[in-house]
């Protein structure tokens, strides 16, 4: 990490820190003595986070889709770190827009990409001067959906595949400055994203013609059942926090951190078996009709 770490606490910006993985990472790194800048969307969310963690956590208002907001956050962090820069950036902010691609409204697809891809890149670009000063690290929260695309989560998978590609490019582009880039790839995790995704689905359902919904009725019912099973078997958020901490602190951080046996098996199968066999496995697991 940076040469100044023995004199000053290490510093990190975590986006999407209001709840879930981001909040858990903020609390753990705060406990470890890091100077945590927690990216939140409201002052209320920041206050709740400080109640969960400690008053040392510094909430920073960031909307990753607004460049002015991102630039203001960078200026706040630069002033607070007084030339020491950042030791870490955790790009965690994200949403999931569900549904068959045929039925996903284009404005929702654009929002999916704006938050999960363009927003992460915009934050990274704004923080790179600080990361160079601190010889910091970048940790991007991807997903098993960044390796394997499944039906009814195509928009989300597109965004995560793109984030994986961006991470690979950044890892090579930033190597001369000692900035490491790691990707976290969890399977189902116990976070509020499940309820948020369900709410997103209900929100955009009125925009979809009923005849399109009828076409996918069997698939939607199968996915609802599979999602409930995933919620029941989801891993604790601590599993993700552990990998984020390792990526930020290990002498030799990994480039990718797949989390969960299901994730590892799915990645292995995708490399070893033909697409037709992989498709059959996914359809069976999701309770989808074969034809």
Buried (B, 14 or more C-beta within 10 A) or exposed (E): BBEBBEEBBBBBBBBBBBBBBBBBBBBBBBEEEBBBBBBBBEEEBBEBBBEEBEEEBBBBBBBBBEBEBBEBBBEBBBEEBEEBBBBBBBBBBBBBBBBBEEBBEEEBBEBBBBBBBBBBBBBBEBBBEBBBBBBBBBBBBBBBBBBBBBBBBBBBBBBBBBBBEBBBEBBEEBEEEEBBBBBBBBBBBBBEBBEBBBEBBEEBEEEBEEEEBEBBEEBBEBBBEBBEBBEEEBBEBEBBBBBBBBBBBEEEBBEBBBBBEBBBEBBEBBEEEEEEEBBEBBBEBBBBEEE
